[in-house]
Amino acid sequence: MDYLGKKINVTTGLGYQYEGVLTKVDAEESTIELQMVRRTAYNGEPLTDNKVYEYVVFKSDDIV
């Protein structure tokens, strides 16, 4: 998988945008895992929250 280890952006159905390093894709569970994750925007508006999450698992149904 060419994107493993690369920084990617994810937008959820709730309008949150996240940025992190793709570390795992689980086709069986329909999930992806990002590490060093920051929430960067909500409904297109930048966020000032600089909190970094160690990792976040996203279900494919939650990703737009």
Secondary structure, 3 states (H helix, E strand, C coil): CCCCCCEEEEEECCCEEEEEEEEEEECCCCEEEEEEEEEEEECCEECCCCCEEEEEEEEHHHEC
